[in-house]
Amino acid sequence: MPLNRFYRAGLAFVFLWFLIGGMAHFALTETEMRIVPPYIPWPRAMVLISGAFELLGAAGLLWRPTRRSAAWGLFALTLAVTPAHLYMLQQPELFPSVPYWALVLRLPLQVALLALIAWIAVRRPALPPERA
């Protein structure tokens, strides 16, 4: 049973990560647009689309029949936004409010997030016992 507790904690973390992140894409669109690399077209649309996918993925995690697909979708989305993290690391002078150490730490944290999302996608927690 302790593994189920870790699973639920990981699921809650990933859900909140993408729920809050997805809302930020709409509440702070201009700020989010600043981290879109210049070679990616239509930064506003990309921010809004990725925010919508974050919210859809977070919602999909809540329902067991869609959880696996939602997790794999969030995994792919996390990979897709990696260029923004690399851009920030390559151009730190454009982001003076973010300490350089945070930009460096972001990449290993993203790898850990990917591992957690993949674990959620492949693991099937035990169902609770039925009541008599």
Stockholm file with secondary structure:
# STOCKHOLM 1.0

chainA/1-132         MPLNRFYRAGLAFVFLWFLIGGMAHFALTETEMRIVPPYIPWPRAMVLISGAFELLGAAGLLWRPTRRSAAWGLFALTLAVTPAHLYMLQQPELFPSVPYWALVLRLPLQVALLALIAWIAVRRPALPPERA
#=GR chainA/1-132 SS CHHHHHHHHHHHHHHHHHHHHHHHHHHTHHHHHTTSCTTSSCHHHHHHHHHHHHHHHHHHHTSHHHHHHHHHHHHHHHHHTHHHHHHHHHCGGGCTTSCHHHHHHHHHHHHHHHHHHHHHHHCCCCCCCCCC
#=GC SS_cons         CHHHHHHHHHHHHHHHHHHHHHHHHHHTHHHHHTTSCTTSSCHHHHHHHHHHHHHHHHHHHTSHHHHHHHHHHHHHHHHHTHHHHHHHHHCGGGCTTSCHHHHHHHHHHHHHHHHHHHHHHHCCCCCCCCCC
//
